[in-house]
Amino acid sequence: MEPQSSPPLPPAKDDPKIIFGWCMYDWANSAYITIAVGLLPVYFATAIIGPGGLTLRGTRYEADTLWAVLVGTADLIAFVCAPVLGAIADFSAAKKRFLLFFTYVGSLAATLLYLSHTGDVYRTMVLFVIAQVCFTNANVVYDAFLPQIASQEKMDWVSGKGFSYGYVGGGVQFALALLLVVGHETLGIPQELAARIGIASAGLWWGGFTLYTARYLKEAPSREILPERYAGWPRPLAFVAVGLSRTVGTLLRVRRFRHLVLFLLAFMLYNDGIQTVINLATTYGTVELKLPVWVLMGTLLVIQVVATFGALVFSRLAERIGTKPAIMVTLVLWSGVVAYAYFIHTATEFFILGVIVGVVLGGSQSLSRSFYGSMVPEAASAEFFGFYTVFTKFSSVFGPLLFAVIKQMAGSSRLAILSLVFFFVVGLGLLALVNETKARQARLEAAF
């Protein structure tokens, strides 16, 4: 009788090569900012839709209103898929495969946006929704690696390092795309073509640099087997059934994670404000402030550069004062950001706003991810990050749609941007009630 081999051990935490592979995905997918926040919203507003807007069933909609609805719709689809996707990824130890699948489908859709010319409204909308859904679902499983590759002591720093890689990589790609658009006359090509090349290059960047992640990121093999009741089922269908049952089971056991749920509620509220600012910044500058394209693109590039340092600075601040207090500092600053945005009119003021956003964006995003990662059961990390995405996308649905409603009713985006103060203030109050010690204790006590 041959001796049975022991099951493979999971990869060691804090391994430099694995962390490098994980961080490189942030470098790769942050090029997507060129599409979702940089070039495509402006191209959609000026070329695809145009200044006259789009009339549907007798009602005229401006580009920023349609863009808000489009972002909300894409995030609603991701909202529905995320928890079950995470549960399947945990059970089958397929996080890496899911990551690569969604990356390359999304990258293809983003690259095909090159084919969207003036007036191609529906083609642009469909390709963007596919790319946005894939980008979001890939991030579900990407974030879920964090508690598996980083120790408790290093989690804030690793999360911040990932975001800093992303801001640098996304900034470099965006700078190249921006140079192409600004210098289109020197190159002898129309501005519309330059924008389409810039968008397609971001899709290729996303897929190309993910090859580093495919090589270096490691995942522990699954130690679970399908329950007997699924014997004979087609394997994909059985995984979906397991994913659904685990998701329902987690919802039934959620009372064990009261402080984690409280954090998610706080995060849902303050992230509502953050995501609305990120997704609608360029359309706000285009439609409300009437700023030229070079000002908008230059400000976004500055945000990328500043956010690189913001993520690392706030990671160090979290080591000194704690993760939760550091997040609370960012929320106070975010409240000031949207209040200031209500009053601005000039390019200089918009640029100053971008610098402040860059500082707080890096800190709020990286620390929220690591704070949540420190409270979730490691064996169910993808499932719990699926719920994280649910709360993220619920706020992403509500925020842009609320912005669209207020803009449509008031005729101005200023009141819509000012209303975001409410979300930061209430989110800050709920976050203050989260007990980190009890949340992490529940993580260790829960069995999965």
Buried (B, 14 or more C-beta within 10 A) or exposed (E): EEEEEEEEEBBEBBBEEBBBBBBBBBBBBBBBBBBBBBBBBBBBBBBBBBEEBBEEEEEEBBBBBBBBBBBBBBBBBBBEBBBBBBBBBBBBBBBBEBBBBBBBBBBBBBBBBBEBEEEBBEBBBEBBBBBBBBBBBBBBBBBBBBBBBBEEEBBBBBBBBBBBBBBBBBBBBBBBBBBBBBEBEEEEBEBBBBBBBBBBBBBBBBBEBBEBBBEBBBBBEEEEEBEEEBEEBEEEEBBBBBBBBBBEBBEEEEEBBBBBBBBBBBBBBBBBBBBBBBBBBBBBBBBBBEBEBEBBBBBBBBBBBBBBBBBBBBBEBBEEEBBBBBBBBBBEBBBBBBBBBBEBEEBEBBBBBBEBBBBBBBBBBBBBBBBBBBBBBBBBBBBBBBBBBBBBBBBBBBBBBBBBEBBBEEEEBBBBBBBBBBBBBBBBEBBEEBBBEBBBEBBEEBEB
